[in-house]
Amino acid sequence: MEEIPSDEDVNAIASSNEEYNKILLEIHKLSPIYSDVLILHLVNDLSLKKISKILDEPYATIKKRYSRGLKKITDVLKKEMSK
């Protein structure tokens, strides 16, 4: 079972404005199905349930997109930090 990073993991990485901008850049590199959910949740502070209503998608779909997108950017950022 893959480990899904939490909001706290992302917030810990984003301890400065420069790091926050790196995260946003990585989010924008993702497919819109992931980036839209991540931006609405992490930047606009909307709940996943509200996002599912806005995007007219099932809650489970939004939750999976959020988890997968968060995992993708976390992996990229961890790889960058280990260089």
N, CA, C and O atoms as a printed pandas DataFrame, in Angstrom:
     atom_number atom_name residue_name chain_id  residue_number  x_coord  y_coord  z_coord
0              1         N          MET        A               1    0.843   -1.180    0.000
1              2        CA          MET        A               1    0.000    0.000    0.000
2              3         C          MET        A               1    0.889    1.244    0.000
3              4         O          MET        A               1    1.799    1.358    0.822
4              5         N          GLU        A               2    0.629    2.167   -0.914
5              6        CA          GLU        A               2    1.461    3.357   -1.000
6              7         C          GLU        A               2    1.138    4.330    0.125
7              8         O          GLU        A               2   -0.008    4.457    0.555
8              9         N          GLU        A               3    2.177    5.011    0.587
9             10        CA          GLU        A               3    2.017    5.993    1.648
10            11         C          GLU        A               3    1.550    7.306    1.040
11            12         O          GLU        A               3    2.160    7.810    0.097
12            13         N          ILE        A               4    0.473    7.856    1.577
13            14        CA          ILE        A               4   -0.080    9.110    1.074
14            15         C          ILE        A               4    0.337   10.222    2.022
15            16         O          ILE        A               4    0.048   10.160    3.217
16            17         N          PRO        A               5    1.012   11.238    1.502
17            18        CA          PRO        A               5    1.445   12.332    2.366
18            19         C          PRO        A               5    0.255   13.143    2.877
19            20         O          PRO        A               5   -0.769   13.262    2.205
20            21         N          SER        A               6    0.408   13.682    4.047
21            22        CA          SER        A               6   -0.655   14.479    4.637
22            23         C          SER        A               6   -0.460   15.954    4.306
23            24         O          SER        A               6    0.577   16.360    3.781
24            25         N          ASP        A               7   -1.487   16.751    4.627
25            26        CA          ASP        A               7   -1.367   18.206    4.453
26            27         C          ASP        A               7   -0.182   18.726    5.263
27            28         O          ASP        A               7    0.508   19.651    4.835
28            29         N          GLU        A               8    0.053   18.130    6.435
29            30        CA          GLU        A               8    1.147   18.563    7.298
30            31         C          GLU        A               8    2.501   18.334    6.626
31            32         O          GLU        A               8    3.419   19.139    6.783
32            33         N          ASP        A               9    2.624   17.226    5.871
33            34        CA          ASP        A               9    3.871   16.963    5.141
34            35         C          ASP        A               9    4.156   18.082    4.157
35            36         O          ASP        A               9    5.282   18.572    4.062
36            37         N          VAL        A              10    3.136   18.478    3.433
37            38        CA          VAL        A              10    3.306   19.548    2.447
38            39         C          VAL        A              10    3.614   20.855    3.157
39            40         O          VAL        A              10    4.491   21.599    2.719
40            41         N          ASN        A              11    2.912   21.149    4.245
41            42        CA          ASN        A              11    3.154   22.392    4.977
42            43         C          ASN        A              11    4.557   22.424    5.578
43            44         O          ASN        A              11    5.169   23.490    5.658
44            45         N          ALA        A              12    5.071   21.273    6.001
45            46        CA          ALA        A              12    6.421   21.221    6.547
46            47         C          ALA        A              12    7.449   21.547    5.470
47            48         O          ALA        A              12    8.449   22.211    5.741
48            49         N          ILE        A              13    7.202   21.084    4.263
49            50        CA          ILE        A              13    8.110   21.379    3.151
50            51         C          ILE        A              13    8.029   22.862    2.793
51            52         O          ILE        A              13    9.030   23.466    2.407
52            53         N          ALA        A              14    6.849   23.442    2.919
53            54        CA          ALA        A              14    6.626   24.839    2.522
54            55         C          ALA        A              14    6.890   25.794    3.671
55            56         O          ALA        A              14    6.028   26.599    4.023
56            57         N          SER        A              15    8.075   25.710    4.259
57            58        CA          SER        A              15    8.376   26.547    5.412
58            59         C          SER        A              15    8.788   27.966    5.031
59            60         O          SER        A              15    8.925   28.823    5.903
60            61         N          SER        A              16    8.982   28.216    3.772
61            62        CA          SER        A              16    9.311   29.573    3.346
62            63         C          SER        A              16    8.569   29.901    2.059
63            64         O          SER        A              16    8.039   29.015    1.388
64            65         N          ASN        A              17    8.538   31.164    1.732
65            66        CA          ASN        A              17    7.861   31.614    0.515
66            67         C          ASN        A              17    8.479   30.988   -0.732
67            68         O          ASN        A              17    7.760   30.626   -1.664
68            69         N          GLU        A              18    9.799   30.860   -0.757
69            70        CA          GLU        A              18   10.477   30.257   -1.903
70            71         C          GLU        A              18   10.043   28.797   -2.068
71            72         O          GLU        A              18    9.779   28.344   -3.182
72            73         N          GLU        A              19    9.974   28.084   -0.976
73            74        CA          GLU        A              19    9.542   26.686   -1.035
74            75         C          GLU        A              19    8.072   26.579   -1.422
75            76         O          GLU        A              19    7.679   25.664   -2.146
76            77         N          TYR        A              20    7.271   27.508   -0.942
77            78        CA          TYR        A              20    5.852   27.540   -1.315
78            79         C          TYR        A              20    5.713   27.713   -2.827
79            80         O          TYR        A              20    4.895   27.052   -3.466
80            81         N          ASN        A              21    6.522   28.611   -3.385
81            82        CA          ASN        A              21    6.497   28.828   -4.835
82            83         C          ASN        A              21    6.940   27.587   -5.598
83            84         O          ASN        A              21    6.413   27.306   -6.675
84            85         N          LYS        A              22    7.911   26.832   -5.052
85            86        CA          LYS        A              22    8.336   25.583   -5.678
86            87         C          LYS        A              22    7.175   24.585   -5.706
87            88         O          LYS        A              22    6.961   23.893   -6.702
88            89         N          ILE        A              23    6.449   24.526   -4.621
89            90        CA          ILE        A              23    5.306   23.606   -4.543
90            91         C          ILE        A              23    4.258   23.996   -5.579
91            92         O          ILE        A              23    3.742   23.140   -6.297
92            93         N          LEU        A              24    3.946   25.275   -5.654
93            94        CA          LEU        A              24    2.969   25.731   -6.649
94            95         C          LEU        A              24    3.433   25.425   -8.067
95            96         O          LEU        A              24    2.632   25.032   -8.915
96            97         N          LEU        A              25    4.705   25.601   -8.322
97            98        CA          LEU        A              25    5.248   25.299   -9.645
98            99         C          LEU        A              25    5.068   23.810   -9.958
99           100         O          LEU        A              25    4.669   23.453  -11.067
100          101         N          GLU        A              26    5.357   22.956   -9.000
101          102        CA          GLU        A              26    5.192   21.511   -9.202
102          103         C          GLU        A              26    3.721   21.149   -9.390
103          104         O          GLU        A              26    3.393   20.284  -10.202
104          105         N          ILE        A              27    2.844   21.799   -8.651
105          106        CA          ILE        A              27    1.408   21.546   -8.806
106          107         C          ILE        A              27    0.969   21.893  -10.224
107          108         O          ILE        A              27    0.215   21.143  -10.844
108          109         N          HIS        A              28    1.435   23.022  -10.735
109          110        CA          HIS        A              28    1.040   23.457  -12.076
110          111         C          HIS        A              28    1.613   22.573  -13.183
111          112         O          HIS        A              28    1.111   22.589  -14.307
112          113         N          LYS        A              29    2.652   21.809  -12.879
113          114        CA          LYS        A              29    3.215   20.875  -13.855
114          115         C          LYS        A              29    2.356   19.618  -13.990
115          116         O          LYS        A              29    2.467   18.891  -14.977
116          117         N          LEU        A              30    1.511   19.364  -13.007
117          118        CA          LEU        A              30    0.662   18.171  -13.022
118          119         C          LEU        A              30   -0.478   18.324  -14.024
119          120         O          LEU        A              30   -0.798   19.424  -14.474
120          121         N          SER        A              31   -1.065   17.210  -14.347
121          122        CA          SER        A              31   -2.279   17.206  -15.153
122          123         C          SER        A              31   -3.353   18.010  -14.419
123          124         O          SER        A              31   -3.399   17.986  -13.190
124          125         N          PRO        A              32   -4.208   18.714  -15.141
125          126        CA          PRO        A              32   -5.262   19.503  -14.500
126          127         C          PRO        A              32   -6.192   18.691  -13.579
127          128         O          PRO        A              32   -6.765   19.244  -12.640
128          129         N          ILE        A              33   -6.340   17.391  -13.843
129          130        CA          ILE        A              33   -7.214   16.621  -12.952
130          131         C          ILE        A              33   -6.647   16.564  -11.536
131          132         O          ILE        A              33   -7.398   16.427  -10.570
132          133         N          TYR        A              34   -5.326   16.670  -11.412
133          134        CA          TYR        A              34   -4.700   16.710  -10.089
134          135         C          TYR        A              34   -4.500   18.146   -9.607
135          136         O          TYR        A              34   -4.811   18.473   -8.462
136          137         N          SER        A              35   -3.982   18.993  -10.486
137          138        CA          SER        A              35   -3.651   20.355  -10.061
138          139         C          SER        A              35   -4.883   21.150   -9.631
139          140         O          SER        A              35   -4.817   21.924   -8.676
140          141         N          ASP        A              36   -6.004   20.966  -10.325
141          142        CA          ASP        A              36   -7.221   21.690   -9.943
142          143         C          ASP        A              36   -7.631   21.357   -8.506
143          144         O          ASP        A              36   -7.956   22.244   -7.718
144          145         N          VAL        A              37   -7.608   20.076   -8.187
145          146        CA          VAL        A              37   -8.008   19.641   -6.840
146          147         C          VAL        A              37   -7.016   20.155   -5.799
147          148         O          VAL        A              37   -7.421   20.656   -4.750
148          149         N          LEU        A              38   -5.722   20.033   -6.083
149          150        CA          LEU        A              38   -4.710   20.489   -5.127
150          151         C          LEU        A              38   -4.800   21.987   -4.870
151          152         O          LEU        A              38   -4.719   22.429   -3.724
152          153         N          ILE        A              39   -4.965   22.761   -5.923
153          154        CA          ILE        A              39   -5.056   24.216   -5.748
154          155         C          ILE        A              39   -6.310   24.597   -4.978
155          156         O          ILE        A              39   -6.257   25.425   -4.068
156          157         N          LEU        A              40   -7.429   24.000   -5.336
157          158        CA          LEU        A              40   -8.666   24.323   -4.621
158          159         C          LEU        A              40   -8.571   23.952   -3.141
159          160         O          LEU        A              40   -9.110   24.656   -2.287
160          161         N          HIS        A              41   -7.894   22.861   -2.844
161          162        CA          HIS        A              41   -7.807   22.434   -1.436
162          163         C          HIS        A              41   -6.694   23.154   -0.677
163          164         O          HIS        A              41   -6.938   23.713    0.392
164          165         N          LEU        A              42   -5.476   23.145   -1.218
165          166        CA          LEU        A              42   -4.334   23.691   -0.491
166          167         C          LEU        A              42   -4.246   25.215   -0.532
167          168         O          LEU        A              42   -3.857   25.840    0.455
168          169         N          VAL        A              43   -4.599   25.808   -1.651
169          170        CA          VAL        A              43   -4.473   27.263   -1.791
170          171         C          VAL        A              43   -5.777   27.962   -1.405
171          172         O          VAL        A              43   -5.764   28.946   -0.665
172          173         N          ASN        A              44   -6.897   27.451   -1.908
173          174        CA          ASN        A              44   -8.188   28.095   -1.643
174          175         C          ASN        A              44   -8.866   27.562   -0.387
175          176         O          ASN        A              44   -9.919   28.060    0.010
176          177         N          ASP        A              45   -8.268   26.550    0.240
177          178        CA          ASP        A              45   -8.736   26.005    1.506
178          179         C          ASP        A              45  -10.174   25.461    1.443
179          180         O          ASP        A              45  -10.933   25.578    2.404
180          181         N          LEU        A              46  -10.527   24.872    0.309
181          182        CA          LEU        A              46  -11.847   24.260    0.184
182          183         C          LEU        A              46  -11.765   22.796    0.603
183          184         O          LEU        A              46  -10.749   22.139    0.377
184          185         N          SER        A              47  -12.818   22.293    1.203
185          186        CA          SER        A              47  -12.857   20.883    1.582
186          187         C          SER        A              47  -12.979   20.016    0.337
187          188         O          SER        A              47  -13.431   20.478   -0.710
188          189         N          LEU        A              48  -12.577   18.770    0.457
189          190        CA          LEU        A              48  -12.689   17.858   -0.674
190          191         C          LEU        A              48  -14.153   17.634   -1.043
191          192         O          LEU        A              48  -14.470   17.448   -2.218
192          193         N          LYS        A              49  -15.041   17.648   -0.064
193          194        CA          LYS        A              49  -16.466   17.505   -0.362
194          195         C          LYS        A              49  -16.979   18.685   -1.183
195          196         O          LYS        A              49  -17.744   18.508   -2.131
196          197         N          LYS        A              50  -16.557   19.874   -0.814
197          198        CA          LYS        A              50  -16.980   21.064   -1.561
198          199         C          LYS        A              50  -16.405   21.028   -2.984
199          200         O          LYS        A              50  -17.085   21.391   -3.944
200          201         N          ILE        A              51  -15.160   20.592   -3.107
201          202        CA          ILE        A              51  -14.532   20.485   -4.429
202          203         C          ILE        A              51  -15.295   19.489   -5.294
203          204         O          ILE        A              51  -15.481   19.715   -6.489
204          205         N          SER        A              52  -15.737   18.388   -4.693
205          206        CA          SER        A              52  -16.493   17.392   -5.464
206          207         C          SER        A              52  -17.786   17.988   -5.996
207          208         O          SER        A              52  -18.214   17.652   -7.100
208          209         N          LYS        A              53  -18.407   18.861   -5.230
209          210        CA          LYS        A              53  -19.628   19.530   -5.695
210          211         C          LYS        A              53  -19.319   20.538   -6.801
211          212         O          LYS        A              53  -20.032   20.611   -7.802
212          213         N          ILE        A              54  -18.258   21.306   -6.613
213          214        CA          ILE        A              54  -17.878   22.318   -7.599
214          215         C          ILE        A              54  -17.524   21.668   -8.938
215          216         O          ILE        A              54  -17.948   22.139   -9.993
216          217         N          LEU        A              55  -16.748   20.587   -8.887
217          218        CA          LEU        A              55  -16.298   19.922  -10.108
218          219         C          LEU        A              55  -17.293   18.877  -10.609
219          220         O          LEU        A              55  -17.084   18.254  -11.649
220          221         N          ASP        A              56  -18.371   18.696   -9.858
221          222        CA          ASP        A              56  -19.414   17.734  -10.210
222          223         C          ASP        A              56  -18.827   16.333  -10.443
223          224         O          ASP        A              56  -19.108   15.669  -11.441
224          225         N          GLU        A              57  -18.011   15.923   -9.488
225          226        CA          GLU        A              57  -17.376   14.603   -9.504
226          227         C          GLU        A              57  -17.664   13.919   -8.171
227          228         O          GLU        A              57  -17.857   14.594   -7.161
228          229         N          PRO        A              58  -17.695   12.589   -8.158
229          230        CA          PRO        A              58  -17.894   11.890   -6.884
230          231         C          PRO        A              58  -16.779   12.219   -5.884
231          232         O          PRO        A              58  -15.628   12.438   -6.260
232          233         N          TYR        A              59  -17.149   12.247   -4.616
233          234        CA          TYR        A              59  -16.194   12.552   -3.551
234          235         C          TYR        A              59  -14.996   11.597   -3.602
235          236         O          TYR        A              59  -13.855   12.034   -3.453
236          237         N          ALA        A              60  -15.244   10.307   -3.810
237          238        CA          ALA        A              60  -14.158    9.319   -3.852
238          239         C          ALA        A              60  -13.164    9.634   -4.971
239          240         O          ALA        A              60  -11.961    9.434   -4.804
240          241         N          THR        A              61  -13.653   10.117   -6.095
241          242        CA          THR        A              61  -12.784   10.487   -7.222
242          243         C          THR        A              61  -11.897   11.663   -6.836
243          244         O          THR        A              61  -10.697   11.653   -7.107
244          245         N          ILE        A              62  -12.477   12.663   -6.211
245          246        CA          ILE        A              62  -11.725   13.851   -5.792
246          247         C          ILE        A              62  -10.685   13.475   -4.742
247          248         O          ILE        A              62   -9.547   13.942   -4.794
248          249         N          LYS        A              63  -11.071   12.639   -3.801
249          250        CA          LYS        A              63  -10.150   12.205   -2.754
250          251         C          LYS        A              63   -8.961   11.459   -3.367
251          252         O          LYS        A              63   -7.823   11.673   -2.951
252          253         N          LYS        A              64   -9.207   10.601   -4.331
253          254        CA          LYS        A              64   -8.140    9.845   -4.989
254          255         C          LYS        A              64   -7.235   10.775   -5.793
255          256         O          LYS        A              64   -6.013   10.632   -5.760
256          257         N          ARG        A              65   -7.829   11.730   -6.518
257          258        CA          ARG        A              65   -7.030   12.690   -7.287
258          259         C          ARG        A              65   -6.148   13.520   -6.368
259          260         O          ARG        A              65   -4.986   13.782   -6.676
260          261         N          TYR        A              66   -6.713   13.932   -5.232
261          262        CA          TYR        A              66   -5.949   14.708   -4.255
262          263         C          TYR        A              66   -4.774   13.885   -3.730
263          264         O          TYR        A              66   -3.642   14.366   -3.679
264          265         N          SER        A              67   -5.051   12.654   -3.344
265          266        CA          SER        A              67   -4.003   11.791   -2.797
266          267         C          SER        A              67   -2.902   11.532   -3.816
267          268         O          SER        A              67   -1.718   11.623   -3.492
268          269         N          ARG        A              68   -3.285   11.215   -5.027
269          270        CA          ARG        A              68   -2.299   10.930   -6.078
270          271         C          ARG        A              68   -1.489   12.172   -6.431
271          272         O          ARG        A              68   -0.270   12.098   -6.587
272          273         N          GLY        A              69   -2.163   13.310   -6.559
273          274        CA          GLY        A              69   -1.462   14.558   -6.881
274          275         C          GLY        A              69   -0.496   14.958   -5.784
275          276         O          GLY        A              69    0.629   15.374   -6.060
276          277         N          LEU        A              70   -0.932   14.833   -4.548
277          278        CA          LEU        A              70   -0.085   15.179   -3.409
278          279         C          LEU        A              70    1.127   14.263   -3.351
279          280         O          LEU        A              70    2.236   14.709   -3.054
280          281         N          LYS        A              71    0.919   13.007   -3.631
281          282        CA          LYS        A              71    2.032   12.041   -3.645
282          283         C          LYS        A              71    3.032   12.404   -4.739
283          284         O          LYS        A              71    4.242   12.343   -4.523
284          285         N          LYS        A              72    2.531   12.778   -5.902
285          286        CA          LYS        A              72    3.413   13.140   -7.025
286          287         C          LYS        A              72    4.292   14.344   -6.674
287          288         O          LYS        A              72    5.502   14.304   -6.893
288          289         N          ILE        A              73    3.698   15.411   -6.132
289          290        CA          ILE        A              73    4.519   16.592   -5.839
290          291         C          ILE        A              73    5.436   16.342   -4.651
291          292         O          ILE        A              73    6.559   16.844   -4.623
292          293         N          THR        A              74    4.978   15.580   -3.678
293          294        CA          THR        A              74    5.820   15.270   -2.526
294          295         C          THR        A              74    7.037   14.469   -2.955
295          296         O          THR        A              74    8.146   14.731   -2.489
296          297         N          ASP        A              75    6.846   13.494   -3.839
297          298        CA          ASP        A              75    7.970   12.698   -4.339
298          299         C          ASP        A              75    8.987   13.569   -5.067
299          300         O          ASP        A              75   10.192   13.425   -4.862
300          301         N          VAL        A              76    8.503   14.470   -5.913
301          302        CA          VAL        A              76    9.398   15.359   -6.661
302          303         C          VAL        A              76   10.168   16.262   -5.701
303          304         O          VAL        A              76   11.377   16.439   -5.850
304          305         N          LEU        A              77    9.479   16.827   -4.727
305          306        CA          LEU        A              77   10.132   17.745   -3.797
306          307         C          LEU        A              77   11.127   17.027   -2.894
307          308         O          LEU        A              77   12.185   17.576   -2.587
308          309         N          LYS        A              78   10.810   15.823   -2.468
309          310        CA          LYS        A              78   11.745   15.046   -1.651
310          311         C          LYS        A              78   12.995   14.712   -2.457
311          312         O          LYS        A              78   14.109   14.742   -1.934
312          313         N          LYS        A              79   12.800   14.393   -3.736
313          314        CA          LYS        A              79   13.934   14.084   -4.612
314          315         C          LYS        A              79   14.826   15.310   -4.766
315          316         O          LYS        A              79   16.051   15.199   -4.727
316          317         N          GLU        A              80   14.215   16.476   -4.940
317          318        CA          GLU        A              80   14.993   17.726   -5.063
318          319         C          GLU        A              80   15.765   18.023   -3.797
319          320         O          GLU        A              80   16.916   18.455   -3.851
320          321         N          MET        A              81   15.131   17.791   -2.651
321          322        CA          MET        A              81   15.766   18.102   -1.362
322          323         C          MET        A              81   16.943   17.169   -1.086
323          324         O          MET        A              81   17.865   17.540   -0.360
324          325         N          SER        A              82   16.925   15.973   -1.651
325          326        CA          SER        A              82   18.003   15.023   -1.378
326          327         C          SER        A              82   19.230   15.251   -2.260
327          328         O          SER        A              82   20.262   14.607   -2.067
328          329         N          LYS        A              83   19.121   16.158   -3.219
329          330        CA          LYS        A              83   20.269   16.454   -4.111
330          331         C          LYS        A              83   21.345   17.206   -3.389
331          332         O          LYS        A              83   22.373   17.534   -3.981
